[in-house]
Amino acid sequence: MTEDTPSAWDGDHVRRLRGYLGDTQSEFAERLGTRQQTVSEWETGTSRPRRMARRLLHLLAEERGYYSADGTPETGPQPDDRPTTGHVE
């Protein structure tokens, strides 16, 4: 499975990368040059990242060390594990 395969960036993988980075949906959307609503739709499975977005996700994951030496995603804090600040997304 490559970064260009649609299933490579399903909702769970997008959510895990965001959690690994410690970003809110808004922060993650800003990194990628998209809207918070788009990130939410990816994470819930309402829509999937298109080709350019998948490429950006892959590049971001590589740049931030999200992949381990064997090419599998690292595990990190999940978005639900982050302390709340009273702001709900």
C-alpha positions as CSV (number, residue, x, y, z in Angstrom):
1,M,0.0,0.0,0.0
2,T,1.5,3.3,-1.0
3,E,0.6,6.9,-0.1
4,D,-1.3,7.1,-3.3
5,T,-3.6,4.2,-2.4
6,P,-7.0,5.6,-1.2
7,S,-7.2,3.0,1.6
8,A,-3.8,4.1,2.9
9,W,-5.4,7.3,4.3
10,D,-8.7,6.2,5.7
11,G,-10.3,8.0,8.6
12,D,-8.4,6.0,11.3
13,H,-5.0,6.7,9.7
14,V,-5.8,10.4,9.4
15,R,-6.9,10.5,13.0
16,R,-3.8,8.6,14.2
17,L,-1.4,11.0,12.3
18,R,-3.2,14.0,13.7
19,G,-3.0,12.5,17.2
20,Y,0.7,11.7,16.7
21,L,1.3,15.3,15.9
22,G,-0.8,16.5,18.8
23,D,-2.9,18.7,16.5
24,T,-6.5,19.8,16.8
25,Q,-8.5,19.3,13.6
26,S,-8.1,23.0,12.9
27,E,-4.4,22.9,13.4
28,F,-4.0,19.8,11.2
29,A,-6.2,21.4,8.5
30,E,-4.0,24.5,8.5
31,R,-0.9,22.4,8.1
32,L,-2.5,20.8,5.0
33,G,-4.0,23.9,3.6
34,T,-7.6,22.7,4.0
35,R,-10.6,23.3,6.2
36,Q,-11.3,21.8,9.6
37,Q,-14.6,20.4,8.2
38,T,-12.6,18.5,5.5
39,V,-10.4,16.9,8.2
40,S,-13.5,16.0,10.2
41,E,-15.1,14.4,7.1
42,W,-12.0,12.4,6.4
43,E,-11.9,11.1,10.0
44,T,-15.5,10.1,10.1
45,G,-15.4,8.5,6.7
46,T,-17.8,10.9,5.1
47,S,-15.2,11.5,2.5
48,R,-11.6,10.5,1.8
49,P,-8.6,12.5,1.0
50,R,-8.0,13.0,-2.8
51,R,-4.8,12.2,-4.5
52,M,-2.9,15.5,-3.7
53,A,-4.1,15.4,-0.1
54,R,-2.9,11.8,0.3
55,R,0.4,12.9,-1.0
56,L,0.6,15.7,1.5
57,L,-0.4,13.4,4.3
58,H,2.3,11.0,3.4
59,L,5.0,13.7,3.1
60,L,3.9,15.2,6.5
61,A,4.0,11.7,8.1
62,E,7.5,11.1,6.7
63,E,8.8,14.5,7.7
64,R,7.5,14.2,11.3
65,G,8.8,10.6,11.8
66,Y,5.4,9.0,12.0
67,Y,6.6,5.9,10.2
68,S,8.9,3.4,12.0
69,A,11.9,1.9,10.4
70,D,9.8,-1.0,9.0
71,G,7.4,1.4,7.4
72,T,4.5,1.0,9.8
73,P,2.8,4.0,11.5
74,E,4.2,4.8,14.9
75,T,1.6,5.0,17.7
76,G,1.3,8.2,19.6
77,P,-1.3,9.9,21.7
78,Q,-4.7,9.7,20.1
79,P,-6.9,12.9,19.7
80,D,-9.3,11.5,22.3
81,D,-6.5,11.2,24.8
82,R,-5.6,14.9,24.7
83,P,-6.7,17.1,27.6
84,T,-9.7,19.1,26.9
85,T,-9.7,22.9,27.0
86,G,-13.4,23.3,26.9
87,H,-13.3,23.7,23.1
88,V,-15.0,20.9,21.2
89,E,-14.4,20.1,17.6
